[in-house]
Amino acid sequence: MSKPEIIITPDKMCLLASSWRSDRLKIALVPTMGFLHEGHLSLIKKARETANRIIVSIFVNPLQFGPNEDFDSYPRNIERDIFQLSKYGVDAAFIPTIQNFYSPNFSTSVDVNDLTQGLCGTDRPGHFKGVTTVVTKLFNTCSPHVAVFGQKDFQQAMVIKRMTRDLNWNIDIKIAPTVREHDGLAMSSRNANLTTLERSNAPKLYKGLCKGQTEITNGVRSAKKIQQIIYCFIKENLTEQIEYVEVIDKETLERIDTISRPIVIAAAVRLSKTRLIDNIILSPSNLSTS
Ligand code: PAF
């Protein structure tokens, strides 16, 4: 078990990454907001498959939270996070402060247009602009060859893929499957803020998506029908505060009418203080089982 090098300043991070690059080492970045769980650890494992130096960034990025969102209550525990990283053989933990990462007159942003419009972009205006801006800064400071993101935030991963392509970064963006609790709830740092009752009901979000998946494998091809089945299930069993239930094209993230190509079924709900999102990807092989 070896502790990762803890790096606080962007300058030091740039120096270390460029020395690794001069030594022809392959760098993977796993960007996180901390309060690490098995989901993050699976991203680290995926990073290790292709790279010989792993950087995990831990930064709760204020730019991606709206004024009434949970920036202040977002769970944090840096000591425990560093202990976890030691167990997974991470080489560097980049933990900038808000002050050293965003200068007082910080006034630049990176924005991806179309992919950020629907889904989480509807209820969280400005959220993706905050994500793409901070990820740009992380890419510039860490100079990764590979960056790994989780499938739970599928829209985020697709937005970052698009940004990387559009800005000609030679970075391989990998998407790792969602890791779930024993009852199906997608792992998320925010789950720590659920009440006991909410925690016991929360897996019904995934259950609703699975119901939709079953209908698709049974032959239903109307996206609207699937959307209604999932929506009703979540409304009856979990909450009426449903932000969206969507059946979308896996590449364009656009709504579809007929299910005939790779799709994602995705949903977001609000429980009292906590917003939950989840999704299932259905590829042609899943579809052909109908
Ligand atoms: O998914 C997250 O944890 C964050 O959005 C990210 C990618 C670390 C950017 O702050």
Boltz pocket constraint, residues with backbone or C-beta under 6 A from the ligand:
constraints:
  - pocket:
      binder: B
      contacts: [[A, 31], [A, 32], [A, 33], [A, 57], [A, 59], [A, 61], [A, 64], [A, 130], [A, 131], [A, 134], [A, 135], [A, 153], [A, 156]]
      max_distance: 6.0
